[in-house]
Amino acid sequence: MDAFTAGLLQRIRATESDLTRARESGDDFLVEVEQSELDDLHRLAAEHGVEVGATRV
C-alpha cells in the first residue's frame, strides 16, 4: 500500500470517528461538516481506485 492510499484510508477512519462523536453529541452542524468531508474522501478514493470497503457511516 502506498503512502497516498494509507493516508487516505486513515483520514476516512478519523472522519468516521469524528462523525460518530458529532452524532452522539447532537451537534447537527458538525454532523453536516463531517458527513461532507467523508463524502469528499470517498469520492477521492473512488477517483483513484482506492477500495474503502463497507466503512461508510
Protein Blocks (a to p, Z undefined) as FASTA:
>chain_A
ZZklmmmmmmmmmmmmmmmmmmmnopaklmmmmmmmmmmmmmmmmmnopaebjmbZZ
